[in-house]
């Protein structure tokens, strides 16, 4: 699409997509994704963040950039990114009903260390 995207996905088992977690970011203004803190509240700076969790019953919980301030939000912190690996943390509240709630799942202490 002409801009950088970082997407990290995982499933609990190789035979089922539920439960699963997917999160990522896009830099719609172009350039390079670098080490730093990225949240769902950075739309005006060209940062789009999304996180999606499907539980074992296939209920979707999500948080994603939509142009408004979302509290609490979802945060991805990239502590290191090279041409071969990205390392960091993630956390935040994901809500059911297309992100409107009232049900939610809190993601805490998430870590990633992923090769490209």
C-alpha positions in Angstrom: 0.0 0.0 0.0 3.1 2.3 -0.1 3.7 2.5 3.7 5.4 0.2 6.2 3.3 -2.3 8.2 4.4 -4.5 11.1 2.0 -7.3 11.9 2.5 -10.1 14.5 0.1 -13.0 14.7 -0.2 -16.1 16.8 -2.5 -19.0 17.5 -2.7 -21.3 20.5 -2.6 -24.5 18.5 -1.6 -25.4 14.9 -5.1 -26.9 14.3 -7.3 -24.0 15.3 -7.3 -20.2 15.0 -9.1 -19.8 18.3 -7.8 -18.6 20.7 -5.5 -16.2 18.7 -3.9 -12.8 19.0 -2.9 -10.4 16.3 -1.5 -6.9 16.7 0.4 -4.5 14.6 1.0 -1.0 13.4 1.2 1.0 10.1 3.0 4.2 9.4 0.6 5.9 6.9 3.0 8.8 6.3 5.7 6.5 5.0 9.2 6.3 6.3 10.6 3.6 8.6 9.1 1.9 11.6 11.7 2.5 14.4 12.1 1.7 18.1 9.5 3.7 20.1 6.1 3.7 21.7 3.0 3.4 19.4 -0.6 3.7 20.6 -4.1 3.7 19.1 -4.3 7.4 19.9 -1.7 8.6 17.3 -3.9 8.9 14.3 -3.0 12.5 13.6 0.7 11.7 13.4 0.0 8.9 10.8 0.3 6.0 13.1 -2.4 3.3 13.0 -2.4 0.5 15.7 -4.7 -2.5 15.9 -5.0 -5.5 18.3 -7.4 -8.4 17.9 -8.0 -11.3 20.2 -10.3 -14.2 19.5 -11.2 -16.4 22.5 -11.9 -20.1 22.4 -15.6 -19.4 21.6 -14.6 -17.2 18.6 -15.6 -14.0 20.3 -13.6 -11.1 18.9 -12.1 -8.4 21.2 -10.3 -5.5 19.6 -8.7 -2.1 20.0 -7.8 -0.1 16.9 -7.0 3.4 15.8 -10.2 5.3 14.8 -9.4 8.9 15.1 -10.7 9.5 18.6 -9.0 9.2 22.0 -9.5 5.7 23.3 -9.1 5.2 27.1 -7.6 2.9 28.0 -5.8 2.4 24.8 -3.5 -0.3 23.4 0.2 0.2 23.3 3.1 -1.4 21.4 6.6 -0.6 22.5 9.4 -1.5 20.1 12.6 -1.7 22.0 14.8 -2.9 19.2 14.2 -3.4 15.4 16.8 -4.5 12.9 16.7 -5.9 9.4 16.3 -9.4 10.9 14.4 -9.1 14.3 11.9 -6.9 16.2 11.7 -7.0 20.0 9.3 -5.3 22.4 6.2 -5.3 24.6 2.4 -4.8 24.2 -0.5 -4.2 26.5 -4.0 -2.7 26.7 -7.7 -3.3 26.9 -9.5 -5.0 24.0 -13.3 -4.8 23.9 -16.0 -7.0 22.3 -18.8 -5.6 20.0 -16.4 -4.2 17.4 -14.5 -2.4 20.2 -17.6 -0.8 21.8 -17.8 -3.3 24.8 -19.1 -3.8 27.4 -17.1 -7.1 27.5 -13.3 -6.7 27.5 -10.0 -8.5 27.9 -7.0 -6.8 29.4 -3.7 -7.8 27.8 -0.8 -7.3 30.3 2.9 -8.0 30.2 2.9 -9.1 26.5 6.3 -9.5 25.0 7.6 -10.3 21.5 10.9 -11.3 20.0 10.3 -12.1 16.4 12.6 -12.8 13.5 11.8 -11.4 10.0 
